[in-house]
Amino acid sequence: MASRIRLEDRECPLSTTVQHVGEWWTLLILHDAFDGYTRFDQFQQSLAISTSMLTARLKTLVADGLLERRPYQTNPVRHEYVLTERGRSLRPVIVALAAWGNQHLAPGERSMVLVDAATGEEAEPVVVDARTGRRLDDSEAFVFAAGPAAGPGMRARYTELGRDRRDPTAGTPA
C-alpha cells in the first residue's frame, strides 16, 4: 500500500496509526480475528473478499506485527493468523468504532452489540482517562498538545492553537 502520510505528519501518532489500520478490509479482518477467526478460508467466507485482497491484507497485518502467521497443517502446509499482543491491544479501538456506529442507530437497527459475557447485558462502551475515569469525548476538557518528543512542526501546530502546555525543553539534553 502506498504511503499516504504527509511529511509533516510523520511524528503524529494518529497519522501513523491510520497508515497501519485505516484501511476498510484491515479493520474488518481484525474484527473477525477478535471474534476468533484464524484461518484464511474463515476470513474469506465471512467477508466475501477476493483471494488476492485477503492475501495482501493478511501479509500487511503480519508485517505490521498485528497478526502472527503460524502453520497448523503440514501436508499441504496451511497457516492460521493469530492476533499478537500488539494486535490484541487494538480491541478497545475496534469496540469504540463499533460503539460510535451503534450510537447513530436506533436500538432496533443494531445488528451487533457489545454484551457482558457473563450476564448477556448490553454494554455501553466509552473511552475514559485511566487516571481520573473522566470521559475523553469532552473536547473542552481534553485537547491534544505537543508531547515531549514533538519536533518543531508539531510544537508550532499546538503553539498556534494555544495548546503547547509542556515545557519546550522537557526531554532535551542539557
Secondary structure by P-SEA (a helix, b strand, c coil): ccccccccccccaaaaaaaccccaaaaaaaaaaaaccccaaaaaaaccccaaaaaaaaaaaaaaccbbbbbcccccbbbbbbbcaaaaaaaaaaaaaaaaaaaacccccccccccccccccccbbbbbcccccccccccccccccccccccaaaaaaaaaaccccccccccccc
